[in-house]
């Protein structure tokens, strides 16, 4: 069995990236060939069957050149014409089976998702895939509205949780930050508008009145990196906010494990891997209520500075500290593997 994965590959480390890495590692450990074509703007030298094409033509050339039995396309966010065209090419590739995973948990409730029906370009493309994986029941129902046959649909949640190895330590700057701040609130995700990160920065200023040693750790990269850095620099409490950029995944897990709270404030979000990683590691989570949060998350009702600060204060003054770790294995990755075997 030869599997070719298409999608975002780290860095940066996001939910979709973590799922791709978990699938690839699972296959490589079993002696199977697994290549990856990165579809993001992040470029690195191609190595060890992980490819970073510079253009759409480069993606198509690799898709046609690399021999594979299964091509597995991973999509998140919006469904652009370009991505739908790529999906169609994957389905038309002779001699291989095509699998799609759609990771955008909030898409079914978006205006475009509400308008889904079979007589659309998305419906035409998705009906050609041999198997379609949805990460929650809402996405499965969305694909039904696009006309995908029930026998081709699979519900597989993309979460394979790991614990950082004992020898994993934090980068020096992050270690110093933890040593000098208590409590530490941490956010892990892309630096994009939908994650409402200026709200977290404002909230820290309010929280430091009650908790003068509090600090905020922001892990990730994105289009807002420069504007967030400028916003932080304008605050009198700027030294107590650390904008880390991309951090290796094991060190990110160690930071989550050491944090007092993981914050997930979002204007638009699905089933976050960072949230599930925190629960797995026993770190309390405060997250905006999207209707798709797992059990154990402390929910914030909508966006706003006052609800966030009130929830943080309530937890930090009354919370019981570390939570019971929520165990999660590789059942989801095993399910993907069984789907591959079913097709081949």
Legacy VTK file of the C-alpha trace (Angstrom):
# vtk DataFile Version 3.0
C-alpha trace
ASCII
DATASET POLYDATA
POINTS 344 float
0.000 0.000 0.000
1.338 3.423 -1.026
-0.452 6.471 0.404
-0.016 10.075 -0.722
-1.276 12.743 1.702
-2.133 16.256 0.503
-2.652 19.081 2.983
-0.896 21.404 5.426
2.264 19.937 6.917
4.052 21.503 9.912
5.363 23.951 10.694
3.180 25.578 11.869
1.586 22.956 14.108
-2.197 23.103 13.835
-4.972 20.574 14.138
-4.939 19.442 10.502
-1.137 19.283 10.509
-1.185 17.090 13.621
-3.605 14.692 11.945
-1.421 14.420 8.825
1.656 13.749 10.944
-0.148 11.086 12.989
-1.361 9.242 9.877
2.061 9.377 8.255
3.842 8.158 11.386
1.342 5.301 11.770
1.986 4.126 8.197
5.770 4.510 8.354
5.923 2.467 11.565
4.297 -0.377 9.625
6.849 -0.219 6.819
4.470 1.392 4.315
5.333 4.166 1.876
3.686 7.496 2.703
4.444 10.714 0.877
3.156 14.195 1.678
2.522 17.173 -0.600
2.335 20.358 1.459
-0.407 22.746 0.319
0.441 25.814 2.390
2.599 28.880 1.717
5.227 27.618 4.174
8.252 26.331 2.264
11.032 23.998 3.347
13.448 21.819 1.355
11.777 18.609 0.201
13.116 15.586 2.083
12.083 12.083 3.154
9.044 11.988 0.844
7.688 15.322 2.152
7.395 17.750 -0.754
6.947 21.545 -0.783
5.907 22.561 -4.317
6.124 26.256 -5.161
3.022 26.479 -7.351
-0.235 24.788 -8.307
1.542 23.302 -11.321
4.138 21.838 -8.960
1.372 20.187 -6.940
-0.169 18.683 -10.079
3.219 17.464 -11.334
3.913 15.652 -8.055
0.406 14.225 -7.957
0.911 12.701 -11.397
4.558 11.659 -10.903
4.448 9.976 -7.480
3.175 6.414 -7.613
0.426 5.749 -5.064
-2.573 3.519 -4.441
-4.467 6.050 -2.316
-4.468 9.835 -2.392
-5.864 11.417 0.788
-6.722 15.122 0.556
-7.100 17.083 3.804
-9.055 20.350 3.638
-9.837 22.937 6.292
-11.212 26.461 6.339
-13.030 27.754 3.263
-13.673 25.749 0.092
-12.112 27.790 -2.693
-12.415 27.039 -6.395
-8.724 26.160 -6.420
-9.153 23.512 -3.709
-12.228 22.049 -5.380
-10.316 21.832 -8.670
-7.508 20.004 -6.860
-10.046 17.611 -5.375
-11.380 16.837 -8.837
-7.858 16.134 -10.119
-7.296 13.724 -7.199
-10.440 11.819 -8.164
-9.476 11.598 -11.841
-5.971 10.221 -11.188
-5.884 6.797 -12.932
-5.021 3.753 -10.830
-5.630 5.224 -7.376
-8.468 5.656 -4.908
-9.326 9.132 -3.589
-10.138 9.942 0.057
-11.149 13.319 1.468
-11.122 14.555 5.069
-12.878 17.872 5.702
-11.632 19.369 8.983
-13.556 22.657 9.062
-15.922 21.966 11.938
-17.639 25.350 11.744
-18.315 25.276 7.991
-21.754 23.575 8.145
-23.175 26.542 10.075
-21.588 29.165 7.783
-23.650 30.883 5.057
-21.953 28.783 2.357
-22.550 25.600 4.333
-26.219 26.438 4.775
-26.592 26.728 0.994
-25.090 23.282 0.264
-27.025 21.095 -2.202
-26.143 18.513 -4.880
-26.249 20.942 -7.830
-23.113 22.840 -6.836
-19.465 22.482 -7.820
-18.673 21.174 -4.310
-21.398 18.553 -4.611
-20.129 17.483 -8.046
-16.539 17.121 -6.793
-17.214 15.450 -3.444
-19.472 12.783 -4.974
-16.481 11.540 -6.990
-14.372 10.640 -3.941
-14.268 6.946 -3.029
-14.535 7.800 0.669
-15.294 11.058 2.490
-14.375 11.552 6.149
-16.145 14.091 8.344
-14.726 15.051 11.737
-18.122 15.613 13.363
-21.775 14.689 12.703
-22.548 18.160 11.331
-20.006 17.687 8.539
-21.400 14.240 7.723
-24.867 15.797 7.363
-23.331 18.531 5.188
-21.931 15.937 2.783
-25.332 14.254 2.640
-26.788 17.594 1.520
-24.095 17.712 -1.163
-25.377 14.364 -2.373
-22.550 12.045 -1.234
-23.858 8.491 -0.899
-24.132 7.286 2.737
-21.973 4.236 1.996
-19.021 6.489 1.172
-19.231 8.587 4.361
-17.213 7.939 7.504
-17.239 9.806 10.816
-13.677 9.782 12.197
-12.610 12.389 14.733
-9.003 13.463 13.964
-7.471 13.212 17.429
-4.489 11.065 18.336
-3.233 12.426 21.642
0.352 12.095 22.815
2.260 12.996 25.950
5.601 14.800 25.606
8.600 12.537 26.317
10.234 13.077 29.688
13.405 14.501 28.129
11.540 17.272 26.254
12.311 20.704 27.714
11.081 24.190 26.887
13.126 26.699 24.867
15.079 29.009 27.200
12.822 32.010 26.616
9.676 30.027 27.410
11.305 28.401 30.435
12.221 31.822 31.832
8.684 33.018 31.228
7.197 30.138 33.218
9.756 30.658 35.987
8.766 34.317 36.402
4.976 34.140 35.963
2.151 32.536 37.922
-0.462 31.857 36.698
0.393 31.324 33.018
-2.423 31.448 30.468
-1.566 29.869 27.111
-3.086 30.042 23.653
-2.062 27.615 20.890
-3.205 28.211 17.327
-2.833 30.298 14.218
-2.436 34.051 14.605
-5.520 34.814 12.542
-8.585 37.052 13.060
-10.961 34.195 13.891
-9.077 33.417 17.121
-9.825 36.804 18.738
-6.323 37.119 20.198
-6.515 40.877 20.924
-9.263 39.947 23.391
-6.821 37.711 25.298
-4.232 40.506 25.357
-6.775 42.950 26.789
-7.932 40.351 29.309
-4.419 39.907 30.708
-4.311 43.592 31.633
-7.529 43.191 33.632
-6.427 39.920 35.240
-3.087 41.330 36.416
-5.001 43.647 38.759
-6.094 40.536 40.663
-3.110 38.316 39.785
-0.065 40.627 39.504
2.302 37.836 38.378
0.038 36.534 35.581
1.464 36.031 32.099
0.088 35.200 28.643
1.861 32.819 26.241
0.845 32.927 22.551
2.117 29.987 20.480
1.677 29.964 16.703
2.166 32.034 13.564
-0.075 33.715 11.051
-1.038 36.866 9.192
-1.567 38.896 12.389
1.915 38.314 13.817
3.179 41.840 13.136
0.000 43.641 14.238
-0.198 41.569 17.429
3.437 42.362 18.215
2.652 46.072 17.823
-0.452 45.764 20.008
1.524 43.984 22.718
4.311 46.600 22.591
1.728 49.348 23.185
0.642 47.844 26.521
2.281 48.741 29.835
2.259 45.030 30.693
4.016 44.014 27.437
6.867 42.149 29.245
4.268 39.736 30.589
3.107 38.561 27.144
5.329 36.219 25.154
4.654 35.914 21.416
6.500 32.666 20.729
5.904 32.043 17.026
5.998 28.429 15.902
7.248 25.979 18.513
8.102 22.306 17.980
5.137 20.119 18.830
6.720 18.246 21.790
7.713 21.570 23.383
4.216 22.932 22.714
2.762 19.958 24.572
5.159 20.612 27.457
4.021 24.267 27.574
0.361 23.211 27.601
1.121 20.726 30.362
2.765 23.411 32.520
0.102 26.070 31.928
-2.577 26.985 34.441
-5.160 27.581 31.709
-5.441 27.004 27.970
-7.476 29.741 26.288
-9.416 29.148 23.073
-11.316 32.322 22.237
-12.778 32.057 18.764
-15.156 33.830 16.433
-15.217 30.753 14.188
-13.917 27.345 15.193
-14.405 23.623 14.952
-13.237 20.799 17.181
-9.807 22.093 18.226
-6.913 19.649 18.590
-5.165 22.016 21.046
-8.232 21.832 23.297
-8.191 18.048 23.262
-4.434 17.971 23.864
-4.907 20.150 26.941
-7.650 17.882 28.267
-5.441 14.869 27.621
-2.623 16.505 29.603
-4.911 17.566 32.457
-4.730 21.307 31.776
-7.996 23.233 32.345
-9.492 24.818 29.219
-11.574 27.973 28.794
-13.081 28.090 25.299
-15.739 30.011 23.439
-18.889 27.913 23.162
-19.172 26.801 19.522
-21.490 23.876 20.162
-18.668 21.429 19.338
-16.481 21.457 22.448
-15.670 18.097 24.083
-16.717 17.205 27.597
-14.511 18.773 30.258
-14.134 22.222 28.651
-15.167 25.306 30.638
-17.298 27.279 28.183
-17.336 31.051 27.638
-20.685 32.317 26.283
-19.685 34.272 23.196
-17.053 36.953 22.671
-16.446 39.778 25.120
-13.873 40.986 27.602
-16.055 40.753 30.706
-17.185 37.110 30.237
-13.596 36.012 29.571
-12.145 37.827 32.581
-14.937 36.609 34.829
-14.404 33.003 33.721
-10.622 33.241 34.193
-10.966 34.752 37.669
-13.526 32.172 38.699
-11.286 29.318 37.682
-8.058 30.771 39.079
-9.630 31.524 42.471
-12.018 28.577 42.819
-10.704 25.951 40.380
-9.253 22.701 41.624
-6.025 23.058 39.613
-5.004 20.141 37.455
-7.821 18.090 35.993
-8.012 14.366 35.532
-6.280 13.458 32.301
-8.663 12.404 29.572
-7.129 9.437 27.817
-7.195 9.114 24.047
-5.399 6.541 21.950
-4.900 6.016 18.232
-8.302 4.515 17.514
-9.022 7.278 15.016
-5.792 6.689 13.073
-6.476 2.954 13.126
-9.910 3.710 11.627
-8.275 5.672 8.786
-5.884 2.780 8.177
-8.786 0.300 8.042
-10.487 2.572 5.510
-7.346 2.437 3.343
-7.318 -1.363 3.567
-10.987 -1.453 2.644
-10.247 0.461 -0.554
-7.200 -1.565 -1.554
LINES 1 345
344 0 1 2 3 4 5 6 7 8 9 10 11 12 13 14 15 16 17 18 19 20 21 22 23 24 25 26 27 28 29 30 31 32 33 34 35 36 37 38 39 40 41 42 43 44 45 46 47 48 49 50 51 52 53 54 55 56 57 58 59 60 61 62 63 64 65 66 67 68 69 70 71 72 73 74 75 76 77 78 79 80 81 82 83 84 85 86 87 88 89 90 91 92 93 94 95 96 97 98 99 100 101 102 103 104 105 106 107 108 109 110 111 112 113 114 115 116 117 118 119 120 121 122 123 124 125 126 127 128 129 130 131 132 133 134 135 136 137 138 139 140 141 142 143 144 145 146 147 148 149 150 151 152 153 154 155 156 157 158 159 160 161 162 163 164 165 166 167 168 169 170 171 172 173 174 175 176 177 178 179 180 181 182 183 184 185 186 187 188 189 190 191 192 193 194 195 196 197 198 199 200 201 202 203 204 205 206 207 208 209 210 211 212 213 214 215 216 217 218 219 220 221 222 223 224 225 226 227 228 229 230 231 232 233 234 235 236 237 238 239 240 241 242 243 244 245 246 247 248 249 250 251 252 253 254 255 256 257 258 259 260 261 262 263 264 265 266 267 268 269 270 271 272 273 274 275 276 277 278 279 280 281 282 283 284 285 286 287 288 289 290 291 292 293 294 295 296 297 298 299 300 301 302 303 304 305 306 307 308 309 310 311 312 313 314 315 316 317 318 319 320 321 322 323 324 325 326 327 328 329 330 331 332 333 334 335 336 337 338 339 340 341 342 343
